[in-house]
Amino acid sequence: MAKDSDTQNPAELSPFVVISRQDWAELGRSTEQPLTGEEITQIQGLGDVLDIQEVADVYLPLSRLLNLYVAETQSLHDSEAKFLGERAKRVPFVIGVAGSVAVGKSTVARLLKELLSRWEGTPKVALVTTDGFLYPNSELERRGLMARKGFPESYDRKALLKFVSDIKSGEAKVKAPVYSHLAYDILPNEFITIDEPDVLIIEGLNVLQTPEKDQPLALSDFFDFKIFVDAEASDIRTWYLERFKKLRAGAFTNPKSFFHRYAELEFDDAMATAEGFWENINLPNLIENIAPTLSRATLVLQKGKDHAVQQVLLRKS
């Protein structure tokens, strides 16, 4: 048992510096808002709360910080190449964005893509979601994994690792599969091509996972900056159910939607099904696989009940 004099403050043991929203916002006060309200509305995901003030307070300072990181990384690359007498081609600065389903990480990724593309030095920004690297439904069914879609084992992790490795090797025109949320499946023979961007943002549930037992590297080993979007599980549950309710009244009404049957169910039955999805799939995945990766992040955005960021955690240098 430690003596009182040996006891450390928990904050001292944390790898992060905690910055209040107010203090964080001050870091971006001198930066001009590059986005209009209409553009922000287009970026905003279903159920997310995002306005000009949130962008000014939280995401402008973050985009400036990332811009500084990119500049420093490029400068280091140039110095290293000069030292080695090589003319090595610059490779993309890779940012990972992780977090639970319904926490707003897709909105964060899209917003950072737009903001970073406005900064000098990073005009070409690409975004890839790891949904494209899910196994096709037919393969998930063959493996008995349809009920664990979104868990680490439901992804073709070797293909995802090779994709990012190729990007970081400086290869041009690297292809990634395309996922359809309407069909809830991979689209056969459809790809997006990533062609030497200045910055690549990779967004997904499990992008900060540790290496598999048979793999020496993790996906996040190729990341230059790692962002985790965090909130209380009870709040995420509320947001998830609210989003399901809106989807039921919107996208699910499309007869081509994989979830069309939930639009035809009685409201209470549909919401009971959504509750089951949360309790049996999304919450266990959050607890077992996603939340434990927060400690691997460079920066954490902590949200309150209103979906707005309350404070920022930045890894100590």
C-alpha beads as a LAMMPS data file, in Angstrom:
LAMMPS data file: protein, C-alpha beads

317 atoms
316 bonds

1 atom types
1 bond types

-500.0 500.0 xlo xhi
-500.0 500.0 ylo yhi
-500.0 500.0 zlo zhi

Masses

1 110.0

Atoms # bond

1 1 1 0.000 0.000 0.000
2 1 1 1.406 3.393 -1.046
3 1 1 2.021 6.140 1.460
4 1 1 0.157 9.432 1.065
5 1 1 3.343 11.096 -0.121
6 1 1 3.695 8.453 -2.834
7 1 1 0.134 8.767 -4.104
8 1 1 -0.103 10.456 -7.489
9 1 1 -2.929 12.541 -8.799
10 1 1 -4.827 10.540 -11.502
11 1 1 -4.356 13.500 -13.867
12 1 1 -0.596 13.122 -13.511
13 1 1 -0.852 9.481 -14.571
14 1 1 -2.882 10.282 -17.674
15 1 1 -1.056 10.507 -21.006
16 1 1 -3.322 13.422 -21.948
17 1 1 -3.536 17.121 -21.192
18 1 1 -7.193 18.064 -20.607
19 1 1 -8.228 21.306 -22.336
20 1 1 -11.629 22.890 -21.742
21 1 1 -13.696 23.868 -24.759
22 1 1 -13.303 27.539 -23.861
23 1 1 -9.505 27.331 -23.720
24 1 1 -9.376 25.213 -26.871
25 1 1 -11.578 27.681 -28.748
26 1 1 -9.154 30.503 -27.955
27 1 1 -6.528 28.720 -30.072
28 1 1 -8.606 29.322 -33.194
29 1 1 -9.832 32.859 -32.595
30 1 1 -7.453 34.356 -35.146
31 1 1 -8.491 31.871 -37.844
32 1 1 -11.108 32.958 -40.352
33 1 1 -14.132 30.678 -40.753
34 1 1 -13.771 29.113 -44.229
35 1 1 -17.149 27.305 -44.328
36 1 1 -20.654 28.670 -44.766
37 1 1 -23.645 27.536 -42.738
38 1 1 -24.988 25.742 -45.819
39 1 1 -21.732 23.828 -46.282
40 1 1 -21.751 22.795 -42.619
41 1 1 -25.342 21.536 -42.957
42 1 1 -24.303 19.393 -45.931
43 1 1 -21.398 17.914 -43.965
44 1 1 -23.484 17.178 -40.866
45 1 1 -24.499 13.568 -40.371
46 1 1 -28.001 12.416 -39.500
47 1 1 -28.596 13.053 -35.797
48 1 1 -25.399 15.052 -35.294
49 1 1 -25.428 18.577 -33.902
50 1 1 -23.097 20.839 -35.813
51 1 1 -23.201 24.578 -36.350
52 1 1 -20.858 27.443 -37.168
53 1 1 -20.036 27.989 -33.493
54 1 1 -19.060 24.337 -32.994
55 1 1 -16.849 24.505 -36.076
56 1 1 -15.220 27.746 -34.865
57 1 1 -14.694 26.562 -31.292
58 1 1 -13.554 22.997 -31.898
59 1 1 -12.703 22.109 -35.459
60 1 1 -10.917 25.218 -36.721
61 1 1 -8.278 24.910 -33.951
62 1 1 -8.024 21.173 -34.640
63 1 1 -7.535 21.732 -38.367
64 1 1 -4.824 24.300 -37.615
65 1 1 -3.066 21.878 -35.275
66 1 1 -3.221 19.163 -37.930
67 1 1 -1.897 21.602 -40.528
68 1 1 1.105 22.264 -38.251
69 1 1 1.665 18.524 -37.814
70 1 1 1.584 18.022 -41.584
71 1 1 4.073 20.854 -42.144
72 1 1 6.447 19.464 -39.497
73 1 1 6.196 15.953 -40.929
74 1 1 6.901 17.200 -44.451
75 1 1 9.855 19.244 -43.201
76 1 1 11.261 16.221 -41.361
77 1 1 10.843 14.121 -44.489
78 1 1 12.723 16.690 -46.592
79 1 1 15.544 16.932 -44.042
80 1 1 15.845 13.162 -43.812
81 1 1 15.910 12.775 -47.588
82 1 1 18.601 15.467 -47.814
83 1 1 20.644 13.787 -45.095
84 1 1 20.431 10.414 -46.848
85 1 1 21.116 11.932 -50.245
86 1 1 17.839 10.634 -51.599
87 1 1 14.990 12.196 -53.475
88 1 1 12.258 10.249 -51.797
89 1 1 8.746 11.206 -52.802
90 1 1 6.568 12.697 -50.074
91 1 1 3.881 10.359 -48.827
92 1 1 0.436 11.304 -47.507
93 1 1 -0.054 12.366 -43.906
94 1 1 -2.540 9.805 -42.571
95 1 1 -5.144 10.638 -39.922
96 1 1 -7.254 7.981 -38.212
97 1 1 -10.688 8.854 -36.791
98 1 1 -12.195 6.273 -34.409
99 1 1 -15.241 6.002 -32.173
100 1 1 -18.530 4.220 -31.627
101 1 1 -21.392 3.932 -34.049
102 1 1 -23.616 7.062 -33.808
103 1 1 -20.981 9.140 -31.970
104 1 1 -20.447 11.434 -34.965
105 1 1 -17.040 10.300 -36.216
106 1 1 -18.156 10.355 -39.875
107 1 1 -19.172 13.998 -39.532
108 1 1 -15.826 14.785 -37.876
109 1 1 -13.955 13.083 -40.720
110 1 1 -15.929 14.889 -43.447
111 1 1 -15.541 18.234 -41.685
112 1 1 -11.774 17.840 -41.263
113 1 1 -11.497 16.903 -44.933
114 1 1 -13.143 20.183 -45.921
115 1 1 -11.217 22.328 -43.440
116 1 1 -7.803 20.827 -44.164
117 1 1 -8.273 21.281 -47.899
118 1 1 -8.527 25.046 -47.272
119 1 1 -5.117 25.237 -45.551
120 1 1 -1.954 26.014 -47.471
121 1 1 0.129 22.888 -47.919
122 1 1 -2.781 20.425 -47.849
123 1 1 -5.038 21.243 -50.814
124 1 1 -5.598 17.597 -51.713
125 1 1 -7.347 15.674 -48.932
126 1 1 -8.918 12.227 -49.365
127 1 1 -11.273 10.328 -47.082
128 1 1 -11.790 6.576 -46.835
129 1 1 -14.089 4.726 -44.450
130 1 1 -13.228 1.219 -43.311
131 1 1 -16.782 0.086 -44.182
132 1 1 -15.420 -0.721 -47.635
133 1 1 -13.177 -3.345 -46.079
134 1 1 -15.972 -5.248 -44.394
135 1 1 -16.346 -8.737 -45.783
136 1 1 -19.301 -9.029 -48.188
137 1 1 -22.500 -10.235 -46.528
138 1 1 -22.201 -13.587 -48.281
139 1 1 -18.792 -14.110 -46.683
140 1 1 -19.998 -12.904 -43.281
141 1 1 -22.868 -15.389 -43.476
142 1 1 -20.475 -18.174 -44.460
143 1 1 -18.334 -17.367 -41.432
144 1 1 -21.304 -16.940 -39.107
145 1 1 -20.439 -13.283 -38.516
146 1 1 -23.513 -11.367 -39.723
147 1 1 -24.550 -10.723 -36.116
148 1 1 -21.051 -9.362 -35.430
149 1 1 -20.843 -6.988 -38.374
150 1 1 -18.650 -4.064 -37.257
151 1 1 -16.594 -6.199 -34.867
152 1 1 -12.882 -6.451 -35.782
153 1 1 -13.217 -9.963 -37.202
154 1 1 -15.859 -8.820 -39.722
155 1 1 -13.255 -6.800 -41.652
156 1 1 -10.726 -7.997 -44.197
157 1 1 -7.943 -6.621 -42.038
158 1 1 -5.143 -7.879 -44.274
159 1 1 -6.616 -6.027 -47.266
160 1 1 -7.042 -2.883 -45.163
161 1 1 -3.485 -3.127 -43.877
162 1 1 -2.163 -3.554 -47.431
163 1 1 -4.187 -0.556 -48.612
164 1 1 -2.654 1.765 -46.015
165 1 1 0.792 0.248 -46.476
166 1 1 0.603 0.983 -50.207
167 1 1 -0.480 4.565 -49.458
168 1 1 2.429 5.038 -47.069
169 1 1 4.819 3.532 -49.602
170 1 1 3.982 6.368 -51.977
171 1 1 2.106 4.305 -54.536
172 1 1 -0.179 6.180 -56.886
173 1 1 -3.802 5.245 -57.587
174 1 1 -4.451 2.852 -54.714
175 1 1 -7.962 1.372 -54.840
176 1 1 -10.386 0.826 -51.968
177 1 1 -13.689 -1.109 -52.132
178 1 1 -17.004 0.752 -51.923
179 1 1 -19.687 0.043 -49.317
180 1 1 -23.380 0.848 -49.763
181 1 1 -25.358 1.724 -46.647
182 1 1 -28.523 1.319 -48.706
183 1 1 -27.673 -2.265 -49.663
184 1 1 -25.812 -2.819 -46.364
185 1 1 -23.134 -4.573 -48.376
186 1 1 -19.989 -4.183 -50.463
187 1 1 -20.704 -3.125 -54.049
188 1 1 -19.116 -5.715 -56.376
189 1 1 -16.423 -4.383 -58.711
190 1 1 -16.777 -0.799 -57.481
191 1 1 -13.778 1.067 -56.100
192 1 1 -12.605 4.530 -55.191
193 1 1 -9.075 5.485 -56.201
194 1 1 -6.764 7.369 -53.858
195 1 1 -4.158 9.154 -55.956
196 1 1 -1.320 10.667 -53.898
197 1 1 -3.222 13.067 -51.620
198 1 1 -1.478 15.426 -49.226
199 1 1 -3.625 14.046 -46.418
200 1 1 -5.618 10.829 -46.138
201 1 1 -8.285 10.511 -43.440
202 1 1 -9.304 6.962 -42.508
203 1 1 -12.507 6.728 -40.470
204 1 1 -13.891 3.647 -38.772
205 1 1 -14.966 1.897 -35.594
206 1 1 -11.805 -0.079 -34.983
207 1 1 -9.025 1.861 -36.706
208 1 1 -6.985 2.180 -33.488
209 1 1 -6.963 -1.556 -32.755
210 1 1 -3.753 -3.255 -31.624
211 1 1 -2.084 -5.761 -34.012
212 1 1 -3.567 -9.196 -34.573
213 1 1 -1.656 -12.134 -33.164
214 1 1 -0.444 -13.189 -36.623
215 1 1 0.383 -9.635 -37.759
216 1 1 3.462 -7.630 -36.683
217 1 1 1.770 -4.302 -37.489
218 1 1 -1.534 -2.630 -36.705
219 1 1 -3.414 -0.324 -39.053
220 1 1 -2.764 2.582 -36.683
221 1 1 1.002 2.049 -36.955
222 1 1 0.710 3.806 -40.312
223 1 1 -1.171 6.797 -38.875
224 1 1 0.544 10.124 -38.260
225 1 1 -2.287 11.407 -36.064
226 1 1 -5.066 9.526 -34.258
227 1 1 -8.396 11.031 -33.222
228 1 1 -10.954 9.356 -30.950
229 1 1 -14.495 10.744 -30.711
230 1 1 -15.745 9.944 -27.205
231 1 1 -19.005 10.178 -25.245
232 1 1 -20.839 8.388 -22.468
233 1 1 -22.323 5.073 -23.636
234 1 1 -25.761 6.132 -22.369
235 1 1 -25.637 9.245 -24.560
236 1 1 -24.485 7.296 -27.595
237 1 1 -27.386 4.879 -27.055
238 1 1 -29.821 7.820 -27.128
239 1 1 -28.249 9.184 -30.320
240 1 1 -28.290 5.729 -31.923
241 1 1 -31.996 5.236 -31.230
242 1 1 -32.829 8.762 -32.428
243 1 1 -30.913 8.143 -35.639
244 1 1 -32.677 4.796 -36.149
245 1 1 -36.009 6.574 -35.707
246 1 1 -35.095 9.132 -38.382
247 1 1 -33.779 6.454 -40.740
248 1 1 -36.976 4.457 -40.286
249 1 1 -38.949 7.495 -41.462
250 1 1 -36.445 8.281 -44.232
251 1 1 -33.888 5.984 -45.867
252 1 1 -35.553 2.770 -44.685
253 1 1 -38.712 3.628 -46.655
254 1 1 -36.762 2.976 -49.864
255 1 1 -37.808 -0.511 -51.051
256 1 1 -34.178 -1.134 -52.055
257 1 1 -32.946 -0.543 -48.501
258 1 1 -31.669 -3.595 -46.643
259 1 1 -33.592 -2.273 -43.622
260 1 1 -36.847 -1.579 -45.492
261 1 1 -38.717 -4.123 -43.352
262 1 1 -38.188 -1.938 -40.270
263 1 1 -40.046 0.924 -41.933
264 1 1 -43.051 -1.383 -42.280
265 1 1 -42.983 -2.618 -38.685
266 1 1 -45.118 -0.994 -36.030
267 1 1 -43.158 1.833 -34.394
268 1 1 -42.793 0.123 -31.018
269 1 1 -41.668 -3.132 -32.629
270 1 1 -39.120 -1.325 -34.798
271 1 1 -37.680 0.565 -31.837
272 1 1 -37.532 -2.630 -29.786
273 1 1 -35.477 -4.121 -32.609
274 1 1 -33.178 -1.086 -32.535
275 1 1 -32.782 -1.522 -28.769
276 1 1 -31.747 -5.110 -29.426
277 1 1 -29.177 -4.027 -32.000
278 1 1 -27.688 -1.619 -29.464
279 1 1 -27.647 -4.013 -26.502
280 1 1 -26.479 -7.108 -28.399
281 1 1 -24.144 -5.684 -31.052
282 1 1 -23.137 -2.038 -30.772
283 1 1 -22.714 -1.758 -26.998
284 1 1 -20.642 -4.960 -26.671
285 1 1 -18.463 -3.829 -29.588
286 1 1 -17.989 -0.441 -27.916
287 1 1 -17.064 -1.974 -24.575
288 1 1 -14.888 -4.826 -25.854
289 1 1 -13.151 -3.324 -28.870
290 1 1 -13.641 0.400 -29.413
291 1 1 -13.440 2.116 -26.008
292 1 1 -10.175 0.361 -25.037
293 1 1 -8.433 2.008 -28.012
294 1 1 -9.022 5.546 -26.700
295 1 1 -5.670 5.414 -24.892
296 1 1 -3.910 5.011 -28.248
297 1 1 -5.251 8.316 -29.602
298 1 1 -3.235 11.484 -30.135
299 1 1 -6.316 13.587 -29.453
300 1 1 -9.730 12.837 -27.932
301 1 1 -12.882 14.863 -28.562
302 1 1 -15.187 14.373 -25.571
303 1 1 -18.852 15.118 -26.258
304 1 1 -21.673 15.973 -23.867
305 1 1 -25.338 14.974 -23.991
306 1 1 -26.078 17.646 -26.603
307 1 1 -23.545 16.091 -29.050
308 1 1 -21.297 19.151 -28.668
309 1 1 -17.630 18.762 -27.738
310 1 1 -17.077 19.724 -24.083
311 1 1 -13.337 19.250 -23.784
312 1 1 -10.306 18.091 -25.734
313 1 1 -7.684 15.645 -24.529
314 1 1 -4.293 16.072 -26.228
315 1 1 -1.525 13.544 -25.751
316 1 1 1.410 14.941 -23.799
317 1 1 4.535 15.399 -25.889

Bonds

1 1 1 2
2 1 2 3
3 1 3 4
4 1 4 5
5 1 5 6
6 1 6 7
7 1 7 8
8 1 8 9
9 1 9 10
10 1 10 11
11 1 11 12
12 1 12 13
13 1 13 14
14 1 14 15
15 1 15 16
16 1 16 17
17 1 17 18
18 1 18 19
19 1 19 20
20 1 20 21
21 1 21 22
22 1 22 23
23 1 23 24
24 1 24 25
25 1 25 26
26 1 26 27
27 1 27 28
28 1 28 29
29 1 29 30
30 1 30 31
31 1 31 32
32 1 32 33
33 1 33 34
34 1 34 35
35 1 35 36
36 1 36 37
37 1 37 38
38 1 38 39
39 1 39 40
40 1 40 41
41 1 41 42
42 1 42 43
43 1 43 44
44 1 44 45
45 1 45 46
46 1 46 47
47 1 47 48
48 1 48 49
49 1 49 50
50 1 50 51
51 1 51 52
52 1 52 53
53 1 53 54
54 1 54 55
55 1 55 56
56 1 56 57
57 1 57 58
58 1 58 59
59 1 59 60
60 1 60 61
61 1 61 62
62 1 62 63
63 1 63 64
64 1 64 65
65 1 65 66
66 1 66 67
67 1 67 68
68 1 68 69
69 1 69 70
70 1 70 71
71 1 71 72
72 1 72 73
73 1 73 74
74 1 74 75
75 1 75 76
76 1 76 77
77 1 77 78
78 1 78 79
79 1 79 80
80 1 80 81
81 1 81 82
82 1 82 83
83 1 83 84
84 1 84 85
85 1 85 86
86 1 86 87
87 1 87 88
88 1 88 89
89 1 89 90
90 1 90 91
91 1 91 92
92 1 92 93
93 1 93 94
94 1 94 95
95 1 95 96
96 1 96 97
97 1 97 98
98 1 98 99
99 1 99 100
100 1 100 101
101 1 101 102
102 1 102 103
103 1 103 104
104 1 104 105
105 1 105 106
106 1 106 107
107 1 107 108
108 1 108 109
109 1 109 110
110 1 110 111
111 1 111 112
112 1 112 113
113 1 113 114
114 1 114 115
115 1 115 116
116 1 116 117
117 1 117 118
118 1 118 119
119 1 119 120
120 1 120 121
121 1 121 122
122 1 122 123
123 1 123 124
124 1 124 125
125 1 125 126
126 1 126 127
127 1 127 128
128 1 128 129
129 1 129 130
130 1 130 131
131 1 131 132
132 1 132 133
133 1 133 134
134 1 134 135
135 1 135 136
136 1 136 137
137 1 137 138
138 1 138 139
139 1 139 140
140 1 140 141
141 1 141 142
142 1 142 143
143 1 143 144
144 1 144 145
145 1 145 146
146 1 146 147
147 1 147 148
148 1 148 149
149 1 149 150
150 1 150 151
151 1 151 152
152 1 152 153
153 1 153 154
154 1 154 155
155 1 155 156
156 1 156 157
157 1 157 158
158 1 158 159
159 1 159 160
160 1 160 161
161 1 161 162
162 1 162 163
163 1 163 164
164 1 164 165
165 1 165 166
166 1 166 167
167 1 167 168
168 1 168 169
169 1 169 170
170 1 170 171
171 1 171 172
172 1 172 173
173 1 173 174
174 1 174 175
175 1 175 176
176 1 176 177
177 1 177 178
178 1 178 179
179 1 179 180
180 1 180 181
181 1 181 182
182 1 182 183
183 1 183 184
184 1 184 185
185 1 185 186
186 1 186 187
187 1 187 188
188 1 188 189
189 1 189 190
190 1 190 191
191 1 191 192
192 1 192 193
193 1 193 194
194 1 194 195
195 1 195 196
196 1 196 197
197 1 197 198
198 1 198 199
199 1 199 200
200 1 200 201
201 1 201 202
202 1 202 203
203 1 203 204
204 1 204 205
205 1 205 206
206 1 206 207
207 1 207 208
208 1 208 209
209 1 209 210
210 1 210 211
211 1 211 212
212 1 212 213
213 1 213 214
214 1 214 215
215 1 215 216
216 1 216 217
217 1 217 218
218 1 218 219
219 1 219 220
220 1 220 221
221 1 221 222
222 1 222 223
223 1 223 224
224 1 224 225
225 1 225 226
226 1 226 227
227 1 227 228
228 1 228 229
229 1 229 230
230 1 230 231
231 1 231 232
232 1 232 233
233 1 233 234
234 1 234 235
235 1 235 236
236 1 236 237
237 1 237 238
238 1 238 239
239 1 239 240
240 1 240 241
241 1 241 242
242 1 242 243
243 1 243 244
244 1 244 245
245 1 245 246
246 1 246 247
247 1 247 248
248 1 248 249
249 1 249 250
250 1 250 251
251 1 251 252
252 1 252 253
253 1 253 254
254 1 254 255
255 1 255 256
256 1 256 257
257 1 257 258
258 1 258 259
259 1 259 260
260 1 260 261
261 1 261 262
262 1 262 263
263 1 263 264
264 1 264 265
265 1 265 266
266 1 266 267
267 1 267 268
268 1 268 269
269 1 269 270
270 1 270 271
271 1 271 272
272 1 272 273
273 1 273 274
274 1 274 275
275 1 275 276
276 1 276 277
277 1 277 278
278 1 278 279
279 1 279 280
280 1 280 281
281 1 281 282
282 1 282 283
283 1 283 284
284 1 284 285
285 1 285 286
286 1 286 287
287 1 287 288
288 1 288 289
289 1 289 290
290 1 290 291
291 1 291 292
292 1 292 293
293 1 293 294
294 1 294 295
295 1 295 296
296 1 296 297
297 1 297 298
298 1 298 299
299 1 299 300
300 1 300 301
301 1 301 302
302 1 302 303
303 1 303 304
304 1 304 305
305 1 305 306
306 1 306 307
307 1 307 308
308 1 308 309
309 1 309 310
310 1 310 311
311 1 311 312
312 1 312 313
313 1 313 314
314 1 314 315
315 1 315 316
316 1 316 317
